[in-house]
């Protein structure tokens, strides 16, 4: 019995030692800050890259429903052949930008999802952001395994998305090792959900964040507002993400269209983000 007690004591001591010397997350260095290209959906893909470049941001999240531009007959990215996808990839590299995820929209068949995953594979990303059909969790998880990609489940609001409630997201993740979360901070309030509560509930599963704000709760008709001007408590959420040892991607995303461009609000968000994140060091 004495030996067992001693072993338990040593195990506990070892765990405390490891925890004590575990490196803290440094948000400035460990979080990958970027922009979701939906923010610039009113212009084509090459023009959106110009705007990102002028904002001094390095990480981007393209989507497969973005117009690829006149060189590609204004087809959406999802309609392009592999050679054209590789041309877009070269455009990204020439700007010095990095793409680690793509927002994809599949259909009701596994073939439609395979086509989207193939595009993501050609871009060379680590994960796709999407909202898979409830009936296809097993199939899409298997497909993700084949392509060696993670699936970050995104959430639109109640009445539009099956994933408006974090409990549904957790249900999807259970038993599907390739599933994780893209936490859309501005969409949750439309369904009456506090984003901080949702982030806490989804602890350990968050791959990426869509940085977005909203003016009020429980109003699905609202468009987003500039980050830091609405109801989302970003300092508390950033502190919670650090507590969770989050080391993923944070993408600025605007749904609303500020005229003549969303670029000024993106620049303001960069300033706001940098100021708040530095407080966590």
N, C-alpha and C positions, 0 to 999 in steps of 0.2 A: 504493500500500500504506500509506504514511504517513497519508493522509487517512482510510483505512478504520480504522486503529488509533486515530486521534484521535476518530473518530465513535463507535467502540466505547467508548472511555474516557469520552467525554461522556455516552453513554447510561447507562453504569454509574454515573457520578457523579450523574446526574439521579435514577436509581432510589434510590440511597442517600439523597439529599436528601429525596425524597418520603417514604421510609420513616421518616426521622428526624423529620420534621415531622408525620407522620400522628397524629391524636389517639388517645390510648389509650382503650380502653373503660372507662367508669366504671360498675361493676356496680350501684351504688346508684341511679344515674340512668338507665342504659341498659337494665337488665333489668326486664321487666314482671312483677311478682310478684303471684300470685293463688292461687286455689284451684279445683280441679276439683270440680264439684258432686256427683260420685259420692261424695265424702267424706261428704255428708249425704243419702245415698240412702234412709235410713230415715224421712225426713220428705218432705213434698211440696215442690214447687218454691218456692211463696211462703215456706214456713217455712225452706227452705234459704237463701233470700236474707236473711232476718232474721238467721240465724246468721253469714253472711258479713259483713253490715253490722256486727254486734256485735264482730267480730274486727278491724275496721278495714282490711279488704282491699278493693281496688278492682277487680281483674280476676277474672273468673269464666270457667270453661269448662263450660257446660251439656252435657247429653247428651240424646239423643232418646228414651231409654227411662225418663226420670224422670217420675213422676206429676205432672201439671200442677196438681192440687189440686181441691177440691170445686166451684169455680166452673166447671170444665171436666169435670165428672162423673168426676174422677179418671182421665181418659184420659192416656196417655203423650204426651209432646210430639210424638213421631213420628206420632201419630194425629190431631193437631189440624189444623183448616183454617187458611188464611192469616190470617184475621181474628183468630183466637185466638192465633196466633204473635205477631202485632203487639201484642196485649194483654200477653203475657208480656214483650215487648220494652219496653213502657211501664213495667211493674213494675220492670224492671232500671234504667231511666233514673230513675225516681222515687227509687230507693235510692242514686242517684249511682254505680252500678256500671258497669263496662265489660265488654262481651263481644266478644272478637276471634276466638274459635274455638268450635266445637261438636264434641263427640264424636258421630259418627254410625255407624250400623250398617246397611249395605245388604244386599241379598240376592244372588241369582244372576243377576238380570236387570238390564239397564241402566236400565229403568224404575224399579226399586226404588232405585237409586242416584240417579237424577234427582230422585225425590221427597225424598230426604234432602238433596241439594244445594240444592233449592228452599227447604227449611226454613232451611238455613244462610244462604242468600242473603237471606231475609226478616229474619233476625237482623242482617244487615249485617256478617258476620264477614270476616276475611281468610283463614282457612284452616279446614279440617276435620281432626280427628284420627280415624284409622280404621285398619282392617286389610283392605285390598282383596283380593278373591280373586286368586290367582296368575294365573288365566286371563283377568283383566279389566284388566290394567295399562294397555293401550293405550286401551281404552274409557273408563276412569275418568280417565286423564290428559287425554283429549280433552274429557270432560265438565267437568273442572276448568278447562280453557281457556275453554270457553263461559261458565262462571259467574265467571271471573276469580278463582278460589280456588286456594290451595295445598292440597296433601294431605300432612299430617304422619303418616307411617306409625308406628303404635304397635306395641309388642311385648308380648304375653303370653309365658308360659313354654313350654318344650318340651312337646309333646304336646297343647297347647291352641292354639298359634299357629304359623302358617307363618313368622313373623318373629322367632322367638326368637333366631336367629343373625344378628348384624350383617351377615354376608356376603350373606344373602338380602335384607336391606334395601338394601344397595348395589346388588344385582342389579336390584331394582325401580326404583331411582332412575335407573340408567343408561338413557339414551334417553328418559326421561320428565321433561321440564323442570319440570313442576308438582309433582313429588314431592319431599318432604323427610322429616324425621324428628321424631317426638316421642319423646324418650329417657326411657323408664320405668326409673328407677334401681333400683327395688325388685324389678322382675320379672326382670331379667337374672340375678341370683345364683341364682334358682330353677333356672336352666338351667346353672349352673356357670360363668357368664360374669362376669368382673370388670367392673363398670360403668365404671370409669375407662378400661379398655382399649377398651371399646365406644365410649365418647365420643370417644376419640382416633381410632379407626378411622372414625367417622362425621363427622369434622371437616369443617366447611364446609357440612354438610347439615342441621344441627340447627335446627329452627324453634322447638321448645318442649321443655320438660323436665317430667316428672312427678316431683315430689320425694317420694320414698318410701324407706323403709328396711326391712330384713329381718334376722332374727336369725342366719341361717346360709346357707351355700351348699348347692346340690344337694338341696333338699327342696321340691318343688312343693306340698306340703300346708300349708306354713307361711303364715300370714297376716302382713301387715306389722306392724311395730312403730313407735313414735314415732321421728321423724327424729333421728338423732344417737345412737341407742341400739343400733344393729345393726352390720352388717359394711360398710356403704357408707361410703367415705372421702369425705365431702362437701367438706372443705377442699381436697383434691387435685382433685376434680372442678370445684369453683368456679374454682380457679386455672387449670385446663385450659380451661374455657369462656372465661375472660377472655383467655387466650393465643390462642384461636381467634377473638377479636373477636366473640363471640356477643352479639347484641342482641335476643334473643327473649323468650319467655314462660317463666316458671317457676311451675308450679302445684303447690301442696300437694295430695296425694291420699292418702286413707286408705281401705284396703279393709276392714280390721278394724273392728268396731263397739265402741268404748269406751262403756260405760254410765255415765251415762244419755245421753251425747252425745260426739261426736268434737270438740266445740268446744274443750275444755281442751287437747287435744293439738295442735289447730290453733294456738291461742294460743302454746303452748310452741314450736311450729315457727317461728312468726313471730319470736319472740325469738331463737331459735337462728340462723335465717337472717340476720337483721339483724346479729347479732354477727359471724358469719363473713364476710359480704359486706363489711362495713366494713373488715375487715383487708386487703382487696384494693385499697383506694383508694391 
